[in-house]
Amino acid sequence: MRTYLLTFMFLVFAFGALMDMAAAYEVTHFDIGLGCPNSLLTCSQECRSTYGHRGGYCNGPFNIVCTCT
């Protein structure tokens, strides 16, 4: 019984940590067409012109998410 309780507590802690990390990202749009490493300038321009931010950077799985700063 003690092992199950420790396992459950670990899973709750791990899930909470995962949600805390995921909440830090402000995902605004996906830049899948050219791939974000090839279109970082496009990502920054899109963030400036459309969303009124200073710029943007690529992150997320396979660097396809353009996050505005």
PQR file of N, CA, C, O and H, with PARSE charges and radii, in Angstrom:
ATOM      1  N   MET A   1       0.822  -1.193   0.000 -0.4000 1.5000
ATOM      2  CA  MET A   1       0.000   0.000   0.000 -0.0000 2.0000
ATOM      3  C   MET A   1       0.872   1.266   0.000  0.5500 1.7000
ATOM      4  O   MET A   1       0.538   2.264  -0.637 -0.5500 1.4000
ATOM      5  N   ARG A   2       1.974   1.202   0.713 -0.4000 1.5000
ATOM      6  CA  ARG A   2       2.857   2.367   0.784 -0.0000 2.0000
ATOM      7  C   ARG A   2       3.470   2.666  -0.585  0.5500 1.7000
ATOM      8  O   ARG A   2       3.640   3.831  -0.944 -0.5500 1.4000
ATOM      9  H   ARG A   2       2.246   0.391   1.231  0.4000 1.0000
ATOM     10  N   THR A   3       3.798   1.638  -1.340 -0.4000 1.5000
ATOM     11  CA  THR A   3       4.375   1.820  -2.670 -0.0000 2.0000
ATOM     12  C   THR A   3       3.380   2.501  -3.603  0.5500 1.7000
ATOM     13  O   THR A   3       3.755   3.372  -4.388 -0.5500 1.4000
ATOM     14  H   THR A   3       3.660   0.692  -1.049  0.4000 1.0000
ATOM     15  N   TYR A   4       2.123   2.106  -3.518 -0.4000 1.5000
ATOM     16  CA  TYR A   4       1.101   2.727  -4.360 -0.0000 2.0000
ATOM     17  C   TYR A   4       0.915   4.197  -4.002  0.5500 1.7000
ATOM     18  O   TYR A   4       0.725   5.038  -4.881 -0.5500 1.4000
ATOM     19  H   TYR A   4       1.818   1.399  -2.881  0.4000 1.0000
ATOM     20  N   LEU A   5       0.971   4.499  -2.720 -0.4000 1.5000
ATOM     21  CA  LEU A   5       0.821   5.884  -2.292 -0.0000 2.0000
ATOM     22  C   LEU A   5       1.989   6.736  -2.779  0.5500 1.7000
ATOM     23  O   LEU A   5       1.784   7.853  -3.252 -0.5500 1.4000
ATOM     24  H   LEU A   5       1.126   3.816  -2.006  0.4000 1.0000
ATOM     25  N   LEU A   6       3.204   6.221  -2.668 -0.4000 1.5000
ATOM     26  CA  LEU A   6       4.373   6.954  -3.155 -0.0000 2.0000
ATOM     27  C   LEU A   6       4.323   7.139  -4.667  0.5500 1.7000
ATOM     28  O   LEU A   6       4.675   8.202  -5.178 -0.5500 1.4000
ATOM     29  H   LEU A   6       3.370   5.313  -2.283  0.4000 1.0000
ATOM     30  N   THR A   7       3.891   6.113  -5.376 -0.4000 1.5000
ATOM     31  CA  THR A   7       3.768   6.208  -6.833 -0.0000 2.0000
ATOM     32  C   THR A   7       2.733   7.258  -7.216  0.5500 1.7000
ATOM     33  O   THR A   7       2.956   8.060  -8.123 -0.5500 1.4000
ATOM     34  H   THR A   7       3.605   5.249  -4.961  0.4000 1.0000
ATOM     35  N   PHE A   8       1.609   7.247  -6.524 -0.4000 1.5000
ATOM     36  CA  PHE A   8       0.560   8.226  -6.801 -0.0000 2.0000
ATOM     37  C   PHE A   8       1.052   9.644  -6.520  0.5500 1.7000
ATOM     38  O   PHE A   8       0.803  10.556  -7.309 -0.5500 1.4000
ATOM     39  H   PHE A   8       1.428   6.595  -5.787  0.4000 1.0000
ATOM     40  N   MET A   9       1.748   9.832  -5.404 -0.4000 1.5000
ATOM     41  CA  MET A   9       2.271  11.158  -5.066 -0.0000 2.0000
ATOM     42  C   MET A   9       3.288  11.627  -6.102  0.5500 1.7000
ATOM     43  O   MET A   9       3.312  12.804  -6.461 -0.5500 1.4000
ATOM     44  H   MET A   9       1.951   9.091  -4.764  0.4000 1.0000
ATOM     45  N   PHE A  10       4.126  10.712  -6.584 -0.4000 1.5000
ATOM     46  CA  PHE A  10       5.098  11.069  -7.615 -0.0000 2.0000
ATOM     47  C   PHE A  10       4.398  11.478  -8.904  0.5500 1.7000
ATOM     48  O   PHE A  10       4.785  12.464  -9.532 -0.5500 1.4000
ATOM     49  H   PHE A  10       4.107   9.756  -6.292  0.4000 1.0000
ATOM     50  N   LEU A  11       3.373  10.732  -9.303 -0.4000 1.5000
ATOM     51  CA  LEU A  11       2.657  11.065 -10.534 -0.0000 2.0000
ATOM     52  C   LEU A  11       1.954  12.415 -10.425  0.5500 1.7000
ATOM     53  O   LEU A  11       1.932  13.179 -11.390 -0.5500 1.4000
ATOM     54  H   LEU A  11       3.059   9.932  -8.792  0.4000 1.0000
ATOM     55  N   VAL A  12       1.386  12.713  -9.274 -0.4000 1.5000
ATOM     56  CA  VAL A  12       0.735  14.011  -9.076 -0.0000 2.0000
ATOM     57  C   VAL A  12       1.769  15.130  -9.161  0.5500 1.7000
ATOM     58  O   VAL A  12       1.524  16.159  -9.791 -0.5500 1.4000
ATOM     59  H   VAL A  12       1.404  12.092  -8.490  0.4000 1.0000
ATOM     60  N   PHE A  13       2.922  14.930  -8.529 -0.4000 1.5000
ATOM     61  CA  PHE A  13       3.986  15.934  -8.581 -0.0000 2.0000
ATOM     62  C   PHE A  13       4.489  16.121 -10.012  0.5500 1.7000
ATOM     63  O   PHE A  13       4.676  17.253 -10.458 -0.5500 1.4000
ATOM     64  H   PHE A  13       3.121  14.094  -8.017  0.4000 1.0000
ATOM     65  N   ALA A  14       4.710  15.018 -10.734 -0.4000 1.5000
ATOM     66  CA  ALA A  14       5.211  15.103 -12.109 -0.0000 2.0000
ATOM     67  C   ALA A  14       4.201  15.805 -13.015  0.5500 1.7000
ATOM     68  O   ALA A  14       4.584  16.615 -13.859 -0.5500 1.4000
ATOM     69  H   ALA A  14       4.559  14.099 -10.372  0.4000 1.0000
ATOM     70  N   PHE A  15       2.924  15.502 -12.845 -0.4000 1.5000
ATOM     71  CA  PHE A  15       1.895  16.147 -13.654 -0.0000 2.0000
ATOM     72  C   PHE A  15       1.841  17.644 -13.351  0.5500 1.7000
ATOM     73  O   PHE A  15       1.704  18.456 -14.266 -0.5500 1.4000
ATOM     74  H   PHE A  15       2.613  14.844 -12.159  0.4000 1.0000
ATOM     75  N   GLY A  16       1.947  18.009 -12.086 -0.4000 1.5000
ATOM     76  CA  GLY A  16       1.953  19.419 -11.709 -0.0000 2.0000
ATOM     77  C   GLY A  16       3.143  20.157 -12.295  0.5500 1.7000
ATOM     78  O   GLY A  16       3.007  21.286 -12.765 -0.5500 1.4000
ATOM     79  H   GLY A  16       2.059  17.349 -11.343  0.4000 1.0000
ATOM     80  N   ALA A  17       4.317  19.519 -12.268 -0.4000 1.5000
ATOM     81  CA  ALA A  17       5.512  20.141 -12.846 -0.0000 2.0000
ATOM     82  C   ALA A  17       5.367  20.304 -14.354  0.5500 1.7000
ATOM     83  O   ALA A  17       5.785  21.319 -14.911 -0.5500 1.4000
ATOM     84  H   ALA A  17       4.427  18.601 -11.886  0.4000 1.0000
ATOM     85  N   LEU A  18       4.781  19.319 -15.013 -0.4000 1.5000
ATOM     86  CA  LEU A  18       4.563  19.399 -16.458 -0.0000 2.0000
ATOM     87  C   LEU A  18       3.606  20.535 -16.801  0.5500 1.7000
ATOM     88  O   LEU A  18       3.845  21.276 -17.754 -0.5500 1.4000
ATOM     89  H   LEU A  18       4.442  18.495 -14.561  0.4000 1.0000
ATOM     90  N   MET A  19       2.536  20.679 -16.044 -0.4000 1.5000
ATOM     91  CA  MET A  19       1.582  21.759 -16.295 -0.0000 2.0000
ATOM     92  C   MET A  19       2.219  23.121 -16.027  0.5500 1.7000
ATOM     93  O   MET A  19       1.916  24.093 -16.720 -0.5500 1.4000
ATOM     94  H   MET A  19       2.342  20.077 -15.269  0.4000 1.0000
ATOM     95  N   ASP A  20       3.090  23.199 -15.037 -0.4000 1.5000
ATOM     96  CA  ASP A  20       3.774  24.457 -14.742 -0.0000 2.0000
ATOM     97  C   ASP A  20       4.697  24.853 -15.892  0.5500 1.7000
ATOM     98  O   ASP A  20       4.781  26.031 -16.241 -0.5500 1.4000
ATOM     99  H   ASP A  20       3.336  22.410 -14.474  0.4000 1.0000
ATOM    100  N   MET A  21       5.383  23.887 -16.477 -0.4000 1.5000
ATOM    101  CA  MET A  21       6.259  24.177 -17.616 -0.0000 2.0000
ATOM    102  C   MET A  21       5.443  24.552 -18.842  0.5500 1.7000
ATOM    103  O   MET A  21       5.820  25.462 -19.581 -0.5500 1.4000
ATOM    104  H   MET A  21       5.315  22.930 -16.194  0.4000 1.0000
ATOM    105  N   ALA A  22       4.332  23.866 -19.066 -0.4000 1.5000
ATOM    106  CA  ALA A  22       3.520  24.131 -20.254 -0.0000 2.0000
ATOM    107  C   ALA A  22       2.845  25.496 -20.168  0.5500 1.7000
ATOM    108  O   ALA A  22       2.618  26.133 -21.197 -0.5500 1.4000
ATOM    109  H   ALA A  22       4.026  23.127 -18.466  0.4000 1.0000
ATOM    110  N   ALA A  23       2.523  25.953 -18.970 -0.4000 1.5000
ATOM    111  CA  ALA A  23       1.843  27.238 -18.814 -0.0000 2.0000
ATOM    112  C   ALA A  23       2.767  28.411 -19.119  0.5500 1.7000
ATOM    113  O   ALA A  23       2.288  29.525 -19.332 -0.5500 1.4000
ATOM    114  H   ALA A  23       2.707  25.436 -18.134  0.4000 1.0000
ATOM    115  N   ALA A  24       4.075  28.189 -19.144 -0.4000 1.5000
ATOM    116  CA  ALA A  24       5.019  29.277 -19.397 -0.0000 2.0000
ATOM    117  C   ALA A  24       5.039  29.696 -20.860  0.5500 1.7000
ATOM    118  O   ALA A  24       5.478  30.804 -21.169 -0.5500 1.4000
ATOM    119  H   ALA A  24       4.463  27.284 -18.971  0.4000 1.0000
ATOM    120  N   TYR A  25       4.577  28.847 -21.764 -0.4000 1.5000
ATOM    121  CA  TYR A  25       4.615  29.157 -23.187 -0.0000 2.0000
ATOM    122  C   TYR A  25       3.377  29.927 -23.602  0.5500 1.7000
ATOM    123  O   TYR A  25       2.254  29.545 -23.271 -0.5500 1.4000
ATOM    124  H   TYR A  25       4.221  27.947 -21.513  0.4000 1.0000
ATOM    125  N   GLU A  26       3.590  31.013 -24.329 -0.4000 1.5000
ATOM    126  CA  GLU A  26       2.493  31.769 -24.912 -0.0000 2.0000
ATOM    127  C   GLU A  26       2.498  31.453 -26.407  0.5500 1.7000
ATOM    128  O   GLU A  26       3.132  32.147 -27.202 -0.5500 1.4000
ATOM    129  H   GLU A  26       4.502  31.323 -24.598  0.4000 1.0000
ATOM    130  N   VAL A  27       1.789  30.408 -26.765 -0.4000 1.5000
ATOM    131  CA  VAL A  27       1.775  29.965 -28.157 -0.0000 2.0000
ATOM    132  C   VAL A  27       0.789  30.832 -28.921  0.5500 1.7000
ATOM    133  O   VAL A  27      -0.398  30.870 -28.596 -0.5500 1.4000
ATOM    134  H   VAL A  27       1.274  29.845 -26.119  0.4000 1.0000
ATOM    135  N   THR A  28       1.276  31.517 -29.921 -0.4000 1.5000
ATOM    136  CA  THR A  28       0.408  32.428 -30.663 -0.0000 2.0000
ATOM    137  C   THR A  28      -0.011  31.859 -32.013  0.5500 1.7000
ATOM    138  O   THR A  28      -1.176  31.976 -32.393 -0.5500 1.4000
ATOM    139  H   THR A  28       2.240  31.486 -30.185  0.4000 1.0000
ATOM    140  N   HIS A  29       0.891  31.261 -32.725 -0.4000 1.5000
ATOM    141  CA  HIS A  29       0.534  30.655 -33.998 -0.0000 2.0000
ATOM    142  C   HIS A  29       1.612  29.653 -34.400  0.5500 1.7000
ATOM    143  O   HIS A  29       2.726  29.677 -33.878 -0.5500 1.4000
ATOM    144  H   HIS A  29       1.838  31.165 -32.417  0.4000 1.0000
ATOM    145  N   PHE A  30       1.268  28.789 -35.320 -0.4000 1.5000
ATOM    146  CA  PHE A  30       2.198  27.779 -35.805 -0.0000 2.0000
ATOM    147  C   PHE A  30       2.774  28.220 -37.142  0.5500 1.7000
ATOM    148  O   PHE A  30       2.058  28.723 -38.008 -0.5500 1.4000
ATOM    149  H   PHE A  30       0.363  28.770 -35.745  0.4000 1.0000
ATOM    150  N   ASP A  31       4.059  28.025 -37.295 -0.4000 1.5000
ATOM    151  CA  ASP A  31       4.756  28.399 -38.525 -0.0000 2.0000
ATOM    152  C   ASP A  31       5.261  27.112 -39.166  0.5500 1.7000
ATOM    153  O   ASP A  31       6.465  26.858 -39.192 -0.5500 1.4000
ATOM    154  H   ASP A  31       4.641  27.617 -36.591  0.4000 1.0000
ATOM    155  N   ILE A  32       4.344  26.305 -39.681 -0.4000 1.5000
ATOM    156  CA  ILE A  32       4.702  24.978 -40.168 -0.0000 2.0000
ATOM    157  C   ILE A  32       5.145  25.016 -41.626  0.5500 1.7000
ATOM    158  O   ILE A  32       5.894  24.141 -42.062 -0.5500 1.4000
ATOM    159  H   ILE A  32       3.365  26.511 -39.660  0.4000 1.0000
ATOM    160  N   GLY A  33       4.699  26.005 -42.384 -0.4000 1.5000
ATOM    161  CA  GLY A  33       4.930  26.010 -43.822 -0.0000 2.0000
ATOM    162  C   GLY A  33       6.378  25.868 -44.235  0.5500 1.7000
ATOM    163  O   GLY A  33       6.707  24.955 -44.992 -0.5500 1.4000
ATOM    164  H   GLY A  33       4.091  26.716 -42.031  0.4000 1.0000
ATOM    165  N   LEU A  34       7.253  26.737 -43.763 -0.4000 1.5000
ATOM    166  CA  LEU A  34       8.658  26.685 -44.143 -0.0000 2.0000
ATOM    167  C   LEU A  34       9.523  26.060 -43.068  0.5500 1.7000
ATOM    168  O   LEU A  34      10.698  25.784 -43.309 -0.5500 1.4000
ATOM    169  H   LEU A  34       6.986  27.479 -43.147  0.4000 1.0000
ATOM    170  N   GLY A  35       8.981  25.835 -41.912 -0.4000 1.5000
ATOM    171  CA  GLY A  35       9.787  25.378 -40.782 -0.0000 2.0000
ATOM    172  C   GLY A  35      10.378  26.586 -40.100  0.5500 1.7000
ATOM    173  O   GLY A  35      10.974  27.438 -40.758 -0.5500 1.4000
ATOM    174  H   GLY A  35       8.026  26.059 -41.716  0.4000 1.0000
ATOM    175  N   CYS A  36      10.229  26.673 -38.830 -0.4000 1.5000
ATOM    176  CA  CYS A  36      10.628  27.890 -38.125 -0.0000 2.0000
ATOM    177  C   CYS A  36      12.120  28.205 -38.219  0.5500 1.7000
ATOM    178  O   CYS A  36      12.450  29.388 -38.297 -0.5500 1.4000
ATOM    179  H   CYS A  36       9.745  25.981 -38.296  0.4000 1.0000
ATOM    180  N   PRO A  37      13.046  27.251 -38.217 -0.5600 1.5000
ATOM    181  CA  PRO A  37      14.453  27.642 -38.362  0.2800 2.0000
ATOM    182  C   PRO A  37      14.739  28.369 -39.671  0.5500 1.7000
ATOM    183  O   PRO A  37      15.631  29.216 -39.716 -0.5500 1.4000
ATOM    184  N   ASN A  38      14.002  28.057 -40.738 -0.4000 1.5000
ATOM    185  CA  ASN A  38      14.218  28.719 -42.023 -0.0000 2.0000
ATOM    186  C   ASN A  38      13.457  30.035 -42.127  0.5500 1.7000
ATOM    187  O   ASN A  38      13.746  30.847 -43.005 -0.5500 1.4000
ATOM    188  H   ASN A  38      13.277  27.368 -40.702  0.4000 1.0000
ATOM    189  N   SER A  39      12.500  30.252 -41.253 -0.4000 1.5000
ATOM    190  CA  SER A  39      11.677  31.454 -41.380 -0.0000 2.0000
ATOM    191  C   SER A  39      11.585  32.202 -40.061  0.5500 1.7000
ATOM    192  O   SER A  39      10.518  32.695 -39.695 -0.5500 1.4000
ATOM    193  H   SER A  39      12.264  29.592 -40.540  0.4000 1.0000
ATOM    194  N   LEU A  40      12.707  32.287 -39.342 -0.4000 1.5000
ATOM    195  CA  LEU A  40      12.723  33.034 -38.086 -0.0000 2.0000
ATOM    196  C   LEU A  40      12.389  34.497 -38.327  0.5500 1.7000
ATOM    197  O   LEU A  40      11.699  35.114 -37.517 -0.5500 1.4000
ATOM    198  H   LEU A  40      13.574  31.886 -39.640  0.4000 1.0000
ATOM    199  N   LEU A  41      12.867  35.058 -39.426 -0.4000 1.5000
ATOM    200  CA  LEU A  41      12.550  36.443 -39.756 -0.0000 2.0000
ATOM    201  C   LEU A  41      11.054  36.598 -39.997  0.5500 1.7000
ATOM    202  O   LEU A  41      10.463  37.592 -39.576 -0.5500 1.4000
ATOM    203  H   LEU A  41      13.428  34.557 -40.085  0.4000 1.0000
ATOM    204  N   THR A  42      10.435  35.632 -40.666 -0.4000 1.5000
ATOM    205  CA  THR A  42       9.000  35.671 -40.893 -0.0000 2.0000
ATOM    206  C   THR A  42       8.250  35.628 -39.573  0.5500 1.7000
ATOM    207  O   THR A  42       7.253  36.328 -39.397 -0.5500 1.4000
ATOM    208  H   THR A  42      10.915  34.824 -41.007  0.4000 1.0000
ATOM    209  N   CYS A  43       8.724  34.812 -38.651 -0.4000 1.5000
ATOM    210  CA  CYS A  43       8.102  34.712 -37.330 -0.0000 2.0000
ATOM    211  C   CYS A  43       8.162  36.055 -36.610  0.5500 1.7000
ATOM    212  O   CYS A  43       7.162  36.505 -36.052 -0.5500 1.4000
ATOM    213  H   CYS A  43       9.534  34.243 -38.794  0.4000 1.0000
ATOM    214  N   SER A  44       9.320  36.692 -36.619 -0.4000 1.5000
ATOM    215  CA  SER A  44       9.469  37.989 -35.949 -0.0000 2.0000
ATOM    216  C   SER A  44       8.609  39.059 -36.612  0.5500 1.7000
ATOM    217  O   SER A  44       7.974  39.860 -35.927 -0.5500 1.4000
ATOM    218  H   SER A  44      10.133  36.326 -37.072  0.4000 1.0000
ATOM    219  N   GLN A  45       8.588  39.074 -37.952 -0.4000 1.5000
ATOM    220  CA  GLN A  45       7.785  40.065 -38.663 -0.0000 2.0000
ATOM    221  C   GLN A  45       6.301  39.861 -38.393  0.5500 1.7000
ATOM    222  O   GLN A  45       5.557  40.827 -38.218 -0.5500 1.4000
ATOM    223  H   GLN A  45       9.104  38.424 -38.509  0.4000 1.0000
ATOM    224  N   GLU A  46       5.871  38.597 -38.359 -0.4000 1.5000
ATOM    225  CA  GLU A  46       4.468  38.287 -38.085 -0.0000 2.0000
ATOM    226  C   GLU A  46       4.073  38.769 -36.693  0.5500 1.7000
ATOM    227  O   GLU A  46       2.988  39.320 -36.503 -0.5500 1.4000
ATOM    228  H   GLU A  46       6.475  37.813 -38.501  0.4000 1.0000
ATOM    229  N   CYS A  47       4.951  38.560 -35.733 -0.4000 1.5000
ATOM    230  CA  CYS A  47       4.659  38.998 -34.368 -0.0000 2.0000
ATOM    231  C   CYS A  47       4.581  40.516 -34.276  0.5500 1.7000
ATOM    232  O   CYS A  47       3.732  41.059 -33.568 -0.5500 1.4000
ATOM    233  H   CYS A  47       5.832  38.113 -35.887  0.4000 1.0000
ATOM    234  N   ARG A  48       5.470  41.198 -34.994 -0.4000 1.5000
ATOM    235  CA  ARG A  48       5.464  42.661 -34.946 -0.0000 2.0000
ATOM    236  C   ARG A  48       4.245  43.241 -35.654  0.5500 1.7000
ATOM    237  O   ARG A  48       3.565  44.108 -35.106 -0.5500 1.4000
ATOM    238  H   ARG A  48       6.159  40.757 -35.569  0.4000 1.0000
ATOM    239  N   SER A  49       3.968  42.776 -36.852 -0.4000 1.5000
ATOM    240  CA  SER A  49       2.915  43.403 -37.649 -0.0000 2.0000
ATOM    241  C   SER A  49       1.511  42.979 -37.218  0.5500 1.7000
ATOM    242  O   SER A  49       0.606  43.811 -37.154 -0.5500 1.4000
ATOM    243  H   SER A  49       4.521  42.072 -37.297  0.4000 1.0000
ATOM    244  N   THR A  50       1.328  41.708 -36.926 -0.4000 1.5000
ATOM    245  CA  THR A  50      -0.015  41.215 -36.637 -0.0000 2.0000
ATOM    246  C   THR A  50      -0.392  41.354 -35.175  0.5500 1.7000
ATOM    247  O   THR A  50      -1.510  41.757 -34.851 -0.5500 1.4000
ATOM    248  H   THR A  50       2.063  41.033 -36.979  0.4000 1.0000
ATOM    249  N   TYR A  51       0.541  41.020 -34.292 -0.4000 1.5000
ATOM    250  CA  TYR A  51       0.203  40.951 -32.873 -0.0000 2.0000
ATOM    251  C   TYR A  51       0.725  42.135 -32.066  0.5500 1.7000
ATOM    252  O   TYR A  51       0.392  42.255 -30.887 -0.5500 1.4000
ATOM    253  H   TYR A  51       1.448  40.693 -34.556  0.4000 1.0000
ATOM    254  N   GLY A  52       1.532  43.015 -32.661 -0.4000 1.5000
ATOM    255  CA  GLY A  52       2.021  44.192 -31.973 -0.0000 2.0000
ATOM    256  C   GLY A  52       3.099  43.918 -30.938  0.5500 1.7000
ATOM    257  O   GLY A  52       3.293  44.720 -30.024 -0.5500 1.4000
ATOM    258  H   GLY A  52       1.802  42.918 -33.619  0.4000 1.0000
ATOM    259  N   HIS A  53       3.802  42.802 -31.064 -0.4000 1.5000
ATOM    260  CA  HIS A  53       4.876  42.469 -30.127 -0.0000 2.0000
ATOM    261  C   HIS A  53       6.213  42.967 -30.672  0.5500 1.7000
ATOM    262  O   HIS A  53       6.294  43.451 -31.801 -0.5500 1.4000
ATOM    263  H   HIS A  53       3.645  42.151 -31.806  0.4000 1.0000
ATOM    264  N   ARG A  54       7.258  42.842 -29.855 -0.4000 1.5000
ATOM    265  CA  ARG A  54       8.599  43.280 -30.269 -0.0000 2.0000
ATOM    266  C   ARG A  54       9.208  42.345 -31.296  0.5500 1.7000
ATOM    267  O   ARG A  54       9.980  42.785 -32.148 -0.5500 1.4000
ATOM    268  H   ARG A  54       7.192  42.449 -28.937  0.4000 1.0000
ATOM    269  N   GLY A  55       8.881  41.087 -31.234 -0.4000 1.5000
ATOM    270  CA  GLY A  55       9.456  40.101 -32.141 -0.0000 2.0000
ATOM    271  C   GLY A  55       8.976  38.723 -31.753  0.5500 1.7000
ATOM    272  O   GLY A  55       7.980  38.574 -31.045 -0.5500 1.4000
ATOM    273  H   GLY A  55       8.254  40.730 -30.542  0.4000 1.0000
ATOM    274  N   GLY A  56       9.692  37.713 -32.221 -0.4000 1.5000
ATOM    275  CA  GLY A  56       9.301  36.352 -31.904 -0.0000 2.0000
ATOM    276  C   GLY A  56      10.469  35.404 -32.019  0.5500 1.7000
ATOM    277  O   GLY A  56      11.511  35.744 -32.580 -0.5500 1.4000
ATOM    278  H   GLY A  56      10.502  37.834 -32.796  0.4000 1.0000
ATOM    279  N   TYR A  57      10.289  34.222 -31.488 -0.4000 1.5000
ATOM    280  CA  TYR A  57      11.312  33.184 -31.578 -0.0000 2.0000
ATOM    281  C   TYR A  57      10.631  31.837 -31.766  0.5500 1.7000
ATOM    282  O   TYR A  57       9.439  31.689 -31.496 -0.5500 1.4000
ATOM    283  H   TYR A  57       9.442  33.947 -31.033  0.4000 1.0000
ATOM    284  N   CYS A  58      11.393  30.865 -32.227 -0.4000 1.5000
ATOM    285  CA  CYS A  58      10.859  29.543 -32.527 -0.0000 2.0000
ATOM    286  C   CYS A  58      11.110  28.599 -31.359  0.5500 1.7000
ATOM    287  O   CYS A  58      12.195  28.588 -30.779 -0.5500 1.4000
ATOM    288  H   CYS A  58      12.362  30.985 -32.446  0.4000 1.0000
ATOM    289  N   ASN A  59      10.111  27.819 -31.026 -0.4000 1.5000
ATOM    290  CA  ASN A  59      10.259  26.806 -29.987 -0.0000 2.0000
ATOM    291  C   ASN A  59       9.234  25.710 -30.224  0.5500 1.7000
ATOM    292  O   ASN A  59       8.647  25.623 -31.303 -0.5500 1.4000
ATOM    293  H   ASN A  59       9.230  27.827 -31.497  0.4000 1.0000
ATOM    294  N   GLY A  60       9.024  24.891 -29.237 -0.4000 1.5000
ATOM    295  CA  GLY A  60       8.048  23.824 -29.344 -0.0000 2.0000
ATOM    296  C   GLY A  60       8.644  22.596 -29.993  0.5500 1.7000
ATOM    297  O   GLY A  60       9.839  22.547 -30.282 -0.5500 1.4000
ATOM    298  H   GLY A  60       9.501  24.961 -28.361  0.4000 1.0000
ATOM    299  N   PRO A  61       7.797  21.600 -30.222 -0.5600 1.5000
ATOM    300  CA  PRO A  61       8.299  20.373 -30.842  0.2800 2.0000
ATOM    301  C   PRO A  61       8.787  20.644 -32.261  0.5500 1.7000
ATOM    302  O   PRO A  61       8.053  21.208 -33.073 -0.5500 1.4000
ATOM    303  N   PHE A  62       9.988  20.256 -32.556 -0.4000 1.5000
ATOM    304  CA  PHE A  62      10.612  20.426 -33.872 -0.0000 2.0000
ATOM    305  C   PHE A  62      10.723  21.894 -34.276  0.5500 1.7000
ATOM    306  O   PHE A  62      10.851  22.192 -35.463 -0.5500 1.4000
ATOM    307  H   PHE A  62      10.584  19.798 -31.897  0.4000 1.0000
ATOM    308  N   ASN A  63      10.679  22.812 -33.318 -0.4000 1.5000
ATOM    309  CA  ASN A  63      10.794  24.254 -33.574 -0.0000 2.0000
ATOM    310  C   ASN A  63       9.785  24.763 -34.594  0.5500 1.7000
ATOM    311  O   ASN A  63      10.139  25.549 -35.473 -0.5500 1.4000
ATOM    312  H   ASN A  63      10.575  22.569 -32.353  0.4000 1.0000
ATOM    313  N   ILE A  64       8.536  24.327 -34.492 -0.4000 1.5000
ATOM    314  CA  ILE A  64       7.524  24.784 -35.439 -0.0000 2.0000
ATOM    315  C   ILE A  64       6.592  25.811 -34.822  0.5500 1.7000
ATOM    316  O   ILE A  64       5.713  26.328 -35.511 -0.5500 1.4000
ATOM    317  H   ILE A  64       8.248  23.688 -33.779  0.4000 1.0000
ATOM    318  N   VAL A  65       6.761  26.121 -33.535 -0.4000 1.5000
ATOM    319  CA  VAL A  65       5.867  27.065 -32.878 -0.0000 2.0000
ATOM    320  C   VAL A  65       6.546  28.425 -32.816  0.5500 1.7000
ATOM    321  O   VAL A  65       7.660  28.548 -32.308 -0.5500 1.4000
ATOM    322  H   VAL A  65       7.475  25.701 -32.975  0.4000 1.0000
ATOM    323  N   CYS A  66       5.885  29.425 -33.325 -0.4000 1.5000
ATOM    324  CA  CYS A  66       6.400  30.793 -33.275 -0.0000 2.0000
ATOM    325  C   CYS A  66       5.793  31.476 -32.054  0.5500 1.7000
ATOM    326  O   CYS A  66       4.580  31.674 -31.989 -0.5500 1.4000
ATOM    327  H   CYS A  66       4.980  29.326 -33.738  0.4000 1.0000
ATOM    328  N   THR A  67       6.630  31.834 -31.093 -0.4000 1.5000
ATOM    329  CA  THR A  67       6.169  32.477 -29.867 -0.0000 2.0000
ATOM    330  C   THR A  67       6.565  33.943 -29.902  0.5500 1.7000
ATOM    331  O   THR A  67       7.731  34.273 -30.117 -0.5500 1.4000
ATOM    332  H   THR A  67       7.615  31.673 -31.146  0.4000 1.0000
ATOM    333  N   CYS A  68       5.602  34.816 -29.693 -0.4000 1.5000
ATOM    334  CA  CYS A  68       5.859  36.255 -29.725 -0.0000 2.0000
ATOM    335  C   CYS A  68       6.355  36.735 -28.366  0.5500 1.7000
ATOM    336  O   CYS A  68       5.933  36.240 -27.321 -0.5500 1.4000
ATOM    337  H   CYS A  68       4.655  34.548 -29.518  0.4000 1.0000
ATOM    338  N   THR A  69       7.270  37.721 -28.406 -0.4000 1.5000
ATOM    339  CA  THR A  69       7.801  38.287 -27.159 -0.0000 2.0000
ATOM    340  C   THR A  69       7.415  39.739 -27.039  0.5500 1.7000
ATOM    341  O   THR A  69       7.768  40.392 -26.057 -0.5500 1.4000
ATOM    342  H   THR A  69       7.612  38.122 -29.255  0.4000 1.0000
TER
END
